[in-house]
Structure formats: C-alpha cells, structure tokens
Amino acid sequence: MFYDLNIPVTPSSGSTPSAQDQLETRKRVELLAHLGYQAVAYNNEITGKMPQNHVNPVTKLTLPGMNLKQYSRLTLVVDDISQNYGLNTNNPSIASYDILAVNPTNEKLFQAACGTFEVDIISLDMSARLPFYLKHSTVGLAVERGIYFELCYGAAIRDATARRNLISNAQSLIRVTRGKNIIISSQAMRAMELRGPYDIVNFGTLLGLNQAVAKDCLSSHCRAVAMHAETRRNTNRAVMSVAPVASLAETEQWKLGGGTPGGKRKNDNKSEPSNKKAKEQQSEPVK
C-alpha cells in the first residue's frame, strides 16, 4: 500500500479553497490513484503562529469507485519556540487534523522538534541549503520517539538548483538516520509533478537507500506515521487510550466488570477452592 502524505491544499486566498484549487486537487488525487497510490494526505501549511480561531480548510473529496484513504494534515513552519505550547490535542484547531507536522527554521527549533514537540512528521526544506548540520544525537531523539522525517521530491522537478540541494541534504539525512524513520512525499503543486511509486523507489536508491528501504519510505513508514498520529490523538499523555464501550467485541466485554476473559464471573473462581475443601472434609474418616 503506497502513500503520498503531502498534497498541498493551502488556500490561495481566504480561509477556504476556491473552485480552481479544488479542481487542481482533484486532478492530482485522481492521477495518484491511477499511478497506484492507496492513501493521500491533504496538507495545509501555516507559517508563524496559528490563529486562535483557525478553521481546518481541508475538504476530503468524494471519489466514487476509488478505494483511497484520505487524511488531513497540518504543517506548521515554526520560527518561535513558544509555538510549541499549542502543539497538543487539547487545542481544537490541532485536533481537527489527522496528521501534524512541523518545519523548524533553525537549529534550536530543530532540536526542540526532535526532543519535545508532540508531532508526527518533521519536514525540512530540502530544496534549499540547510542553515544547520544534521547530527546523529539530535536526530536519534526523534527516531526513538517514533517521529518521521520527510523528503519531498516535487521541488526537485521544478528547479535544477533545488534538485542539487535535495540530493545533498537527503544524503546527509540518510547518513545520520541510517535510513530509519524516513518517508518520501511529493509536495506536488500540479499533477504533472507527480511520479509513480516505483519511480520514487528508484529515486530513493539514487539518494543512498537500498531498494527495500526506499519502498518502505512510501509504504510501511507512512503507515507508521498514520498509526503514530492516531495514537497521539486518542491517548492521554501516551499512557491511557479512550475508546467507546460500543467498540468492544463480545470477547472483550469482561473489561466492563463482572466477568473474566474465560467468560466466567469473577466469583466463580473463588467458589471452586471452597467447594474442593468441603469435599475433602467430608471424605475424612471420623475419629
């Protein structure tokens, strides 16, 4: 199952996408389905501090005859460490998105994103020269926390300079991560910038990944991002998960109390030892 977790849908004007924006989005999504992708994420990017009354502008498309999973994604371009205070599921604006990503603009913010930010993806602008060096110790914090790094190939198709920067930066990222926790997305602004999944696998081998890992960057790694996002939204401090009672299967009804996994009541097991003891007393000879 192949994913593309970065289809930009940021409105060109206003808070809702125009008809032209929606038409262009539909063209890209239909082409992705034709190329063999089974899941996409619509990415809304915000630079700076998020407005308090922010409304999620992402509208998932109605695609008859297509078995395509659709996610909404928010990418925050952070330039101030204080913006971390709003990056949690208690913020209704954040909770309205399925996937949360950040784009840190300096080394201090990159360290904070790897170590403390409650996000699913760290997306760096690989089409430009990075303002800091990628260190294994910093990147390792994000890998341990299940956060993934994103490589976007769309800019490399649009510009030759961006292509050189992308290859250089991607090789540095692959070196410090050892190929772990990396996803590859398109960030395609137009349908003609999209490529098939196996073309991207070949591109990944050019960057230094082996073919199996490059394929994982479009499939299992992206699925892990979706699962990490679901866990982040539905758990409290990553300890307790909340689910409705109606979602429990019949074999799990014992969790509500009054029963055990074997289907017996809690007191049934307690009564067995006492009955056994009574039988032993009856069988003892009278002295």
C-alpha positions in Angstrom: 0.0 0.0 0.0 1.6 3.2 -1.2 1.1 6.6 0.5 1.6 10.2 -0.5 1.3 12.3 2.7 1.9 15.7 1.2 -0.6 17.1 -1.3 -0.6 20.9 -0.7 -4.1 22.4 -0.5 -3.3 25.7 1.3 -6.0 28.1 0.1 -4.6 30.7 -2.4 -6.9 33.3 -0.9 -9.3 33.4 2.1 -9.9 30.6 4.6 -11.5 28.1 2.2 -10.2 26.7 -1.1 -11.6 28.2 -4.3 -13.2 26.1 -7.1 -10.0 26.3 -9.0 -8.0 25.0 -6.0 -10.4 22.1 -5.6 -10.3 21.2 -9.3 -6.5 21.1 -9.2 -6.5 19.0 -6.1 -8.9 16.5 -7.7 -6.6 16.2 -10.7 -3.7 15.3 -8.5 -5.6 12.8 -6.4 -7.1 11.0 -9.4 -3.7 10.8 -11.0 -2.2 9.4 -7.8 -4.9 6.7 -7.7 -4.1 5.9 -11.3 -0.4 5.6 -10.5 -1.1 3.0 -7.8 -1.3 5.0 -4.5 -3.9 3.9 -2.0 -3.7 6.8 0.6 -3.1 10.6 0.4 -2.9 13.4 2.9 -4.1 16.9 2.1 -1.5 19.3 3.6 -2.4 22.8 4.8 0.8 24.8 5.7 0.8 27.7 8.1 3.8 30.0 8.7 4.1 31.6 12.1 1.7 31.4 15.0 -1.6 29.7 14.3 -4.7 32.0 14.8 -6.8 31.1 17.8 -10.0 30.8 15.7 -8.3 28.7 12.9 -10.7 26.5 11.0 -9.5 23.4 9.1 -10.0 24.2 5.4 -9.3 20.7 4.2 -12.2 19.0 2.5 -11.9 15.3 1.7 -13.0 14.5 -1.8 -15.9 12.3 -2.9 -14.2 9.7 -5.1 -16.7 7.2 -6.4 -15.2 3.9 -7.5 -11.8 4.7 -5.8 -10.7 2.9 -2.7 -8.5 5.7 -1.5 -7.8 6.6 2.2 -7.7 10.4 2.8 -6.1 12.2 5.7 -5.9 15.9 6.6 -2.5 17.2 7.6 -1.3 20.5 9.1 2.3 21.6 8.7 3.5 24.5 10.9 6.5 26.5 9.8 7.8 27.4 13.3 10.1 30.3 13.9 9.5 30.7 17.7 10.0 28.1 20.4 6.8 29.4 22.2 4.7 27.9 19.4 5.2 24.5 21.0 2.6 25.4 23.6 -0.2 24.9 21.2 1.0 21.6 19.7 -1.2 19.2 21.6 -4.5 17.5 21.2 -6.2 19.9 23.8 -6.0 22.5 21.1 -9.2 22.1 19.0 -7.5 23.5 15.9 -4.8 21.0 16.1 -7.2 18.1 16.9 -9.2 18.8 13.7 -6.3 17.4 11.6 -5.3 13.8 11.3 -1.6 14.3 10.9 0.6 17.0 12.4 4.0 18.1 11.0 6.4 20.9 11.8 9.1 22.7 9.7 11.7 24.1 12.0 13.6 27.1 10.6 16.8 27.0 12.8 18.9 24.5 14.8 17.3 25.3 18.2 13.8 24.7 16.9 15.0 21.5 15.2 16.4 20.2 18.5 13.1 21.0 20.2 11.1 19.3 17.4 13.2 16.1 17.8 13.1 16.1 21.6 9.8 17.6 22.8 7.3 18.6 20.1 4.2 16.4 20.0 4.2 15.9 16.2 4.2 13.0 13.7 6.5 14.4 11.0 9.5 16.7 10.8 9.6 18.3 7.4 12.7 20.3 6.4 13.0 22.4 3.3 15.5 20.1 1.5 15.3 22.2 -1.7 17.4 24.9 -0.1 20.7 24.8 1.8 20.0 23.8 5.4 21.1 26.5 7.9 22.5 23.9 10.3 24.1 20.5 10.3 22.2 17.3 11.0 23.6 15.5 14.0 23.0 11.8 14.8 22.4 12.6 18.5 19.7 15.1 17.7 18.0 13.0 15.0 18.2 9.9 17.2 15.8 11.6 19.7 13.1 11.8 17.1 13.7 8.2 15.9 13.3 7.0 19.5 10.0 8.9 19.8 8.6 7.5 16.6 8.7 10.7 14.7 9.5 10.5 10.9 11.5 12.8 8.6 10.1 13.8 5.3 11.8 14.1 1.9 9.7 15.9 -0.8 10.7 15.4 -4.4 8.3 18.0 -6.0 10.7 20.9 -5.8 13.5 18.9 -7.5 11.3 18.5 -10.6 10.6 22.2 -10.7 14.1 23.6 -10.4 17.6 22.3 -11.1 19.2 24.1 -8.1 16.6 22.6 -5.8 17.4 19.2 -7.2 21.1 19.5 -6.3 20.2 20.7 -2.8 17.7 18.0 -2.3 20.2 15.2 -3.2 22.9 16.7 -1.0 20.6 17.3 2.0 18.8 13.9 1.6 22.1 12.0 1.6 23.1 13.8 4.9 19.7 12.9 6.5 20.0 9.3 5.4 23.5 9.1 6.8 22.5 10.3 10.3 19.3 8.3 10.4 20.9 5.2 8.8 17.8 5.0 6.6 15.4 4.8 9.6 12.2 6.8 10.0 12.1 8.5 6.6 9.1 9.0 4.4 9.1 10.3 0.8 6.3 12.6 -0.4 5.6 14.6 -3.5 4.6 18.1 -2.3 3.4 18.4 -5.9 1.7 21.7 -6.8 0.5 20.3 -10.1 -0.4 16.9 -11.5 2.5 16.9 -13.9 4.9 16.9 -11.0 3.7 13.5 -9.6 5.6 10.3 -10.2 4.7 6.7 -9.8 5.8 4.8 -6.6 8.4 2.7 -8.3 9.9 5.7 -10.0 10.3 7.1 -6.4 11.8 3.9 -5.2 14.5 4.3 -7.9 15.0 7.9 -6.8 15.5 6.6 -3.3 18.2 4.3 -4.4 19.9 7.3 -6.0 19.9 9.0 -2.7 21.6 6.1 -1.0 18.8 3.9 0.2 18.6 0.2 -0.7 15.5 -0.8 -2.7 13.7 -2.4 0.1 14.1 0.6 2.4 13.2 3.0 -0.4 9.9 1.1 -0.8 9.2 1.2 2.9 9.5 5.0 2.7 6.3 5.0 0.6 4.5 2.2 2.4 5.2 0.8 5.9 6.9 4.0 7.2 3.9 6.1 6.1 1.5 3.6 7.7 3.6 4.0 10.9 3.1 7.8 10.7 -0.7 7.3 10.4 -0.7 5.0 13.4 1.5 7.4 15.4 -0.9 10.2 14.6 -3.9 8.1 15.7 -2.2 7.2 19.0 -1.3 10.8 19.6 -4.9 12.0 19.1 -6.6 9.2 21.1 -4.3 8.8 24.1 -3.8 10.9 27.2 -0.1 11.5 27.7 0.7 8.4 25.7 -0.5 6.2 28.6 -4.3 5.8 28.5 -6.3 5.3 25.4 -10.0 6.2 25.4 -12.5 4.2 23.3 -16.3 4.0 23.3 -17.9 1.0 25.0 -19.7 0.1 21.8 -16.4 -0.6 20.1 -15.6 -3.6 22.4 -16.0 -7.1 20.9 -18.1 -9.7 22.6 -15.0 -11.5 23.9 -13.8 -8.2 25.5 -17.0 -7.4 27.4 -15.3 -8.7 30.5 -13.3 -5.5 30.7 -16.5 -3.7 31.8 -16.5 -5.8 35.0 -18.5 -8.8 36.3 -16.6 -11.3 34.1 -13.3 -12.8 33.2 -11.6 -13.4 29.9 -12.7 -17.0 30.1 -16.4 -16.0 30.2 -16.8 -16.8 34.0 -17.9 -14.4 36.6 -15.3 -13.1 39.0 -16.7 -15.0 42.0 -16.9 -18.3 40.1 -13.1 -19.0 40.5 -13.3 -18.1 44.2 -16.0 -20.7 44.9 -14.1 -23.6 43.4 -11.4 -23.8 46.2 -14.1 -23.7 48.9 -16.1 -26.5 47.3 -13.0 -28.6 47.0 -12.1 -28.0 50.6 -15.7 -29.1 51.7 -15.4 -32.3 49.7 -12.1 -33.1 51.4 -13.6 -32.6 54.8 -16.5 -34.9 54.0 -14.1 -37.7 52.8 -12.0 -37.7 56.0 -12.7 -40.7 58.4 -14.4 -39.9 61.7 -12.0 -40.4 64.6 
